[in-house]
Amino acid sequence: MPDTRTPTPARTGFLCDVLSTAVEGGIGYWSQIVRAQRGVPVSTPGWSGPDLAALAWTSVTVVDTETDREHTITLATLTTGLNRLTRGPVTGLSEDRRRSLAWANRHNDAGACEAPAEVTDIDADLADCAVQVAVFDDIRYG
């Protein structure tokens, strides 16, 4: 079931970070981007540099290079996948890695207090897993 709550700026920032990490370093070995959208009204607490909101990936359409199928990944799609990870085992994903993603998701939820970055940041490999679960409901590649 899709999450219909309005995300906080911190939650939206987290989702954009996961999608950006996946696009820029995680999903390229199984997909090719055919369309992308950047820009979202996100404010990063404590940031005094350039406006990162304009750089945030908010939607990408990729072609699975093995099947030639197109998949659109939005922040809502990613939310559904991350929430799926919190419910239990995922085919192709170790329990430790699933727990890491579920932890980051829970601590960046719309109703949760903000947790320190060191417990909520995820790397490109985990971002790839989050996208795969969002698209396929399991891990197909890697």
LINKAFEN-V403665 format. One record per run of one state. SS is the DSSP state (A for helix, B for strand, O for the rest). FROM is the first residue (numbers start at 1). TO is the last residue. If there is no record, write none. Layout:
# LINKAFEN-V403665
[[SS	FROM	TO] [SS	FROM	TO]]
This chain:
# LINKAFEN-V403665
[[O	1	8] [A	9	26] [O	27	30] [B	31	38] [O	39	51] [A	52	55] [O	56	56] [B	57	64] [O	65	69] [B	70	74] [A	75	86] [O	87	94] [A	95	106] [O	107	116] [A	117	120] [O	121	123] [A	124	136] [O	137	142]]
